[in-house]
Amino acid sequence: MTTDSSSTRVGHAPLKRFIAAALERVGLPQADAEKVGGLMADADLQGSDGHGAIRLPQYVKRIQAGGINTRPDIRIVHERAAMAVVDGDNGMGHLVVSRAAELAIEKARTAGVAWVGARSSNHAGPASLYARMPIAHDMIGLYFAVGNANHLPPWGGTSMLLSTNPIAAGIPAGDEPAVLLDMATTVTAYGKVKAKAKRGEAMPEGWMIDREGRPLLDPQRADEGFLLPIGGHKGYGLALIVGLLAGTLQGAAMGREVVDFNRDHTTPTNTGQAILVIDLKAFGEPQFFKAAVDRLVRDIRDSERLPGVERIFLPGEQSHERRRDYAEAGIPIATNLHAELDALARELGIDPLRTLHNPAAAEA
């Protein structure tokens, strides 16, 4: 099934199997490959197409170059009742951050709140994957990360010393979808620039400027400029604070120490991430909080709209709707990305995605 002339729909399960097969072929244990494959496919399922299958060739290249440890000893290096620091031993970021989130949820059950940071990690996909995890336990998740390449200078400068440094928040609701905010501290995440380049599309004005301050619209020329922060100098300040919390506090890379994993496939990135989990039960009965969230969500959605605005969305509603649509109709994969994944399958000697999605294709 196709969505348009430049993309094809594939099922979530076949996409997960393909990603897992590729990662297992380059050295990840089966269970780890399946866990990462599931999280990457989940990224595409919610429409975070800059962080899903599009990243697989890059991950494979980095693993093959020795830049990622396929069998890491992910361990706690600092710990108290309501906090911990996890050393990821240069493992796949999805594995490291999942472990951090699971530990924070476990600690929050006892302490009411828990902060778990990670160092010696790697790129882990969209922040919302991890802010979402505590929601199933009637908990709030707040996630922070240092980006894996610097694309943002200090306000008024041109030296790239900061990254997109994302923030995500997952707030449980009752009958309404959870409120789920996932945002870069730049106007857009760099993964979206990569996705635009993959699809052959121009960037909107306001995403990037060149070193003379002129708008940069061609994603193929992204190296000639830098991303803009949200809210001008305020976004720059927010990116700095997030980096200090997610990176410096954990002993992870920040500023000049950040390794550009788009260019360097061998140097460990020492990526830093952190998750703060709050147990609703520490504040009373969770159903009362979730009912209050429902009321606020409906008030906002039903509030007066500007002319021409059909609907007011809450953070996370559109990704929630995409999850339902893509789960039923399949995830759109751009034609040129599909071709790249086919080439990767040939290189690794695994079944191509189209075969896993449509077994009859193997007989064609």
C-alpha positions as MATLAB code, in Angstrom:
seq = 'MTTDSSSTRVGHAPLKRFIAAALERVGLPQADAEKVGGLMADADLQGSDGHGAIRLPQYVKRIQAGGINTRPDIRIVHERAAMAVVDGDNGMGHLVVSRAAELAIEKARTAGVAWVGARSSNHAGPASLYARMPIAHDMIGLYFAVGNANHLPPWGGTSMLLSTNPIAAGIPAGDEPAVLLDMATTVTAYGKVKAKAKRGEAMPEGWMIDREGRPLLDPQRADEGFLLPIGGHKGYGLALIVGLLAGTLQGAAMGREVVDFNRDHTTPTNTGQAILVIDLKAFGEPQFFKAAVDRLVRDIRDSERLPGVERIFLPGEQSHERRRDYAEAGIPIATNLHAELDALARELGIDPLRTLHNPAAAEA';
ca = [
       0.000    0.000    0.000;
       1.382    3.433   -0.867;
       0.743    6.776    0.724;
       1.958    8.750   -2.280;
       4.373    8.387   -5.153;
       7.417    8.726   -2.930;
       6.655    6.422    0.014;
       5.453    2.911    0.781;
       3.587    1.681    3.858;
       5.170   -1.137    5.859;
       3.938   -2.847    9.007;
       5.389   -2.121   12.429;
       6.241   -5.781   13.098;
       8.134   -6.350    9.798;
      10.031   -3.095   10.300;
      11.023   -4.145   13.820;
      12.150   -7.566   12.544;
      14.227   -6.008    9.775;
      15.998   -3.569   12.090;
      16.622   -6.290   14.675;
      18.006   -8.655   12.022;
      20.429   -5.992   10.795;
      21.644   -5.180   14.304;
      22.008   -8.834   15.239;
      24.021   -9.454   12.068;
      26.545   -6.774   13.080;
      27.012   -8.168   16.575;
      24.212   -7.265   18.991;
      22.827  -10.168   21.034;
      19.361  -11.179   19.837;
      17.495   -9.767   22.852;
      19.303   -6.433   22.597;
      18.762   -6.250   18.829;
      15.048   -6.899   19.302;
      14.757   -4.252   22.008;
      16.505   -1.606   19.903;
      14.550   -2.678   16.821;
      11.286   -2.265   18.705;
      12.160    1.230   19.914;
      13.342    2.332   16.467;
      10.166    0.998   14.844;
       8.149    2.760   17.570;
       9.843    6.015   16.577;
       8.582    5.602   13.008;
       5.171    4.469   14.278;
       4.639    7.791   16.052;
       5.911    9.798   13.075;
       9.400   10.571   14.426;
      10.843    9.646   11.042;
      14.126   11.410   11.715;
      14.907    8.874   14.465;
      13.636    5.518   13.229;
      14.740    3.324   10.321;
      16.477    6.286    8.720;
      19.175    5.953   11.400;
      19.856    2.244   10.819;
      22.555    2.592    8.123;
      24.364    5.122   10.322;
      24.189    2.851   13.377;
      25.434   -0.122   11.353;
      28.322    1.898    9.957;
      29.297    3.056   13.428;
      29.099   -0.464   14.867;
      31.177   -1.863   12.012;
      33.771    0.855   12.559;
      34.060   -0.050   16.241;
      32.390    3.138   17.470;
      29.676    1.316   19.472;
      30.166   -1.551   21.924;
      27.779   -4.341   20.912;
      28.066   -6.174   24.246;
      28.247   -3.427   26.874;
      28.351   -3.846   30.639;
      25.639   -1.306   31.514;
      26.086   -0.651   35.220;
      25.307    1.743   38.064;
      28.319    3.837   39.104;
      26.673    6.239   41.594;
      23.527    5.604   43.575;
      21.365    6.887   46.401;
      17.741    6.230   47.278;
      16.257    8.614   44.705;
      19.054    8.853   42.136;
      21.605    6.938   40.151;
      24.120    7.397   37.377;
      24.345    4.609   34.815;
      27.487    4.011   32.767;
      26.450    2.669   29.359;
      29.897    1.303   28.447;
      29.477    2.848   24.975;
      26.472    0.631   24.218;
      23.529    1.443   21.978;
      21.776    4.454   23.463;
      18.367    2.777   23.299;
      19.602    0.078   25.673;
      21.284    2.505   28.040;
      18.383    4.941   28.307;
      15.824    2.137   28.624;
      17.809    0.837   31.590;
      17.921    4.344   33.095;
      14.163    4.769   32.679;
      13.414    1.353   34.177;
      15.643    2.105   37.162;
      14.037    5.529   37.688;
      10.564    3.971   37.647;
      11.685    1.362   40.172;
      13.185    3.983   42.490;
      10.209    6.338   42.194;
       7.901    3.617   43.511;
       9.724    3.868   46.844;
      11.028    7.434   46.932;
       8.163    9.127   45.080;
      10.609   10.787   42.716;
      13.836    9.613   41.082;
      16.537   11.048   38.831;
      18.670    8.645   36.812;
      21.338    9.937   34.479;
      23.436    8.142   31.889;
      26.950    8.632   30.585;
      29.007    6.705   28.022;
      25.784    6.322   26.067;
      24.934    6.937   22.406;
      22.137    8.379   20.285;
      18.868    6.869   21.554;
      16.166    8.097   19.174;
      13.308   10.466   20.032;
      13.113   11.732   23.597;
       9.388   10.969   23.816;
      10.043    7.210   23.745;
      11.497    7.456   27.235;
       9.241   10.167   28.677;
       6.358    7.876   27.674;
       7.614    4.849   29.628;
       6.611    6.033   33.147;
       3.053    6.848   31.999;
       2.066    3.163   32.048;
       2.964    3.126   35.764;
       0.885    6.224   36.656;
       4.068    8.272   36.742;
       5.278   11.474   35.085;
       8.432   11.303   32.984;
      10.752   14.243   32.264;
      13.644   13.480   29.906;
      16.730   15.501   28.946;
      19.574   14.725   26.542;
      22.669   16.157   24.922;
      22.462   15.954   21.141;
      24.984   13.888   19.194;
      26.431   16.751   17.175;
      26.738   20.471   17.794;
      24.512   22.462   15.437;
      23.889   25.535   17.598;
      26.253   28.395   18.481;
      25.893   30.597   21.554;
      23.454   33.446   20.912;
      25.240   35.976   18.727;
      28.139   33.627   17.904;
      29.086   31.263   15.105;
      31.106   28.580   16.938;
      29.058   25.408   17.240;
      29.281   24.643   20.978;
      25.744   23.437   21.694;
      23.399   20.849   20.278;
      19.639   20.488   19.848;
      19.548   19.198   23.469;
      15.967   17.879   23.567;
      13.424   17.883   26.366;
      10.425   15.575   26.677;
       7.617   15.310   29.214;
       5.014   12.586   29.566;
       1.951   13.417   31.701;
      -0.658   10.702   32.344;
      -4.311   11.435   31.592;
      -7.499    9.455   32.141;
      -9.752    9.014   29.104;
      -7.751   11.478   27.006;
      -4.397   10.660   25.392;
      -1.432   11.401   27.631;
       0.054   14.863   27.295;
       3.395   14.175   25.643;
       5.756   17.018   24.816;
       8.899   16.267   22.777;
      10.913   19.245   21.624;
      14.384   20.259   20.655;
      15.736   23.480   22.099;
      16.353   24.474   18.472;
      13.518   25.404   16.097;
      13.737   21.887   14.690;
      15.665   18.728   15.451;
      18.580   17.955   13.147;
      16.982   14.593   12.418;
      14.226   16.474   10.600;
      16.862   18.182    8.455;
      18.230   14.735    7.578;
      14.705   13.506    6.796;
      14.112   16.494    4.490;
      17.369   15.732    2.690;
      16.387   12.068    2.342;
      13.048   13.036    0.779;
      14.569   15.709   -1.456;
      12.511   18.469    0.172;
      13.463   22.049    1.026;
      13.539   23.280    4.621;
      11.147   26.036    5.725;
      12.654   29.445    6.310;
      13.492   29.863    9.985;
      15.040   26.433   10.573;
      18.634   27.303    9.661;
      20.785   30.253    8.650;
      24.231   30.378    7.085;
      27.268   32.004    8.688;
      26.308   35.340    7.182;
      22.892   35.203    8.819;
      20.979   34.423    5.615;
      18.178   31.820    5.488;
      19.399   28.331    4.522;
      16.720   26.238    2.806;
      18.633   23.418    1.120;
      19.158   20.536    3.597;
      22.010   19.242    1.419;
      23.896   22.439    2.378;
      23.207   22.109    6.115;
      26.947   22.004    6.860;
      27.185   25.601    5.655;
      25.115   26.939    8.537;
      23.496   26.170   11.863;
      20.130   25.635   13.481;
      18.306   28.482   15.182;
      17.266   28.231   18.854;
      13.615   28.446   19.878;
      12.728   31.878   21.204;
      16.050   33.462   20.284;
      18.363   33.947   23.265;
      15.935   32.073   25.536;
      16.324   28.893   23.496;
      20.100   29.250   23.627;
      19.917   29.510   27.424;
      17.599   26.493   27.617;
      19.930   24.401   25.435;
      22.796   25.289   27.760;
      20.894   24.317   30.917;
      19.665   21.027   29.439;
      23.214   20.183   28.405;
      24.542   20.903   31.885;
      21.870   18.686   33.461;
      21.960   15.807   30.955;
      25.668   15.911   30.169;
      27.944   17.690   32.620;
      26.139   16.474   35.762;
      26.538   12.836   34.662;
      30.165   13.232   33.565;
      29.141   13.019   29.898;
      30.263   15.113   26.918;
      29.177   18.744   26.590;
      30.362   21.703   24.502;
      33.625   21.072   22.642;
      33.672   17.489   23.969;
      30.607   16.482   21.901;
      31.546   14.098   19.077;
      29.726   14.597   15.771;
      28.487   11.077   15.119;
      27.434   12.082   11.601;
      31.111   12.407   10.645;
      33.082   10.385   13.169;
      32.156    6.697   13.297;
      34.908    5.467   15.612;
      35.299    7.836   18.586;
      33.053    7.033   21.593;
      30.517    9.838   21.933;
      30.051    9.667   25.732;
      26.490   10.887   25.215;
      24.599   12.048   28.306;
      20.906   11.594   29.036;
      18.770   11.867   32.150;
      15.234   11.024   33.188;
      13.265   12.332   36.144;
      10.286   10.197   37.194;
       7.518   11.348   39.562;
       5.065    8.836   41.038;
       1.525   10.236   41.111;
       0.766    8.085   44.156;
       3.140   10.242   46.188;
       0.690   13.129   45.680;
      -2.594   11.281   46.220;
      -4.833    9.016   44.177;
      -3.672    8.988   40.525;
      -7.236    8.942   39.153;
      -7.938   12.395   40.614;
      -4.883   13.873   38.921;
      -5.688   12.157   35.620;
      -9.295   13.358   35.746;
      -8.046   16.918   36.289;
      -5.719   16.532   33.295;
      -8.685   15.334   31.214;
     -10.703   18.425   32.171;
      -7.865   20.765   31.291;
      -7.220   18.986   27.987;
     -10.877   19.346   26.995;
     -10.977   22.994   28.052;
      -7.966   23.732   25.872;
      -9.208   21.687   22.900;
     -12.674   23.271   23.062;
     -11.440   26.825   23.599;
     -12.111   29.626   21.121;
     -10.041   29.371   17.951;
      -8.561   31.937   15.618;
     -10.151   32.263   12.172;
      -9.101   29.404    9.898;
      -7.995   27.117   12.736;
      -9.931   23.840   12.562;
      -8.633   22.268   15.783;
      -6.448   23.049   18.769;
      -4.076   20.176   19.510;
      -2.507   19.221   22.821;
       1.140   18.073   22.849;
       1.241   14.433   21.811;
      -2.224   14.259   20.211;
      -0.938   14.232   16.656;
       1.630   11.522   17.371;
      -1.134    9.560   19.140;
      -3.283    9.768   16.011;
      -0.356    8.782   13.802;
       0.255    5.735   15.986;
      -3.325    4.598   15.417;
      -3.203    5.325   11.684;
       0.196    3.730   11.103;
      -0.641    0.700   13.255;
      -3.623    0.022   11.006;
      -2.411    1.163    7.584;
       1.356    0.777    7.930;
       4.268    3.144    8.440;
       5.246    5.311    5.450;
       8.842    4.708    4.358;
      10.274    7.077    1.747;
      11.191    5.378   -1.528;
      14.826    6.453   -1.387;
      15.110    5.255    2.227;
      13.536    1.957    1.175;
      16.227    1.642   -1.501;
      18.941    2.408    1.058;
      17.581   -0.251    3.399;
      17.493   -2.743    0.509;
      21.152   -1.986   -0.189;
      21.946   -2.482    3.498;
      20.133   -5.834    3.450;
      22.251   -6.981    0.494;
      25.422   -5.833    2.251;
      24.543   -7.712    5.444;
      23.043  -10.763    3.760;
      19.618  -10.479    5.437;
      16.091  -10.562    4.032;
      15.069   -7.192    2.581;
      12.315   -5.219    4.228;
       9.907   -5.758    1.338;
      10.230   -9.543    1.786;
       9.483   -9.350    5.498;
       6.520   -7.042    4.845;
       5.194   -9.117    1.951;
       6.419  -12.743    2.015;
       5.028  -13.256   -1.498;
       7.705  -10.843   -2.750;
      10.330  -13.488   -1.993;
       8.751  -15.687   -4.656;
       8.424  -12.971   -7.286;
];
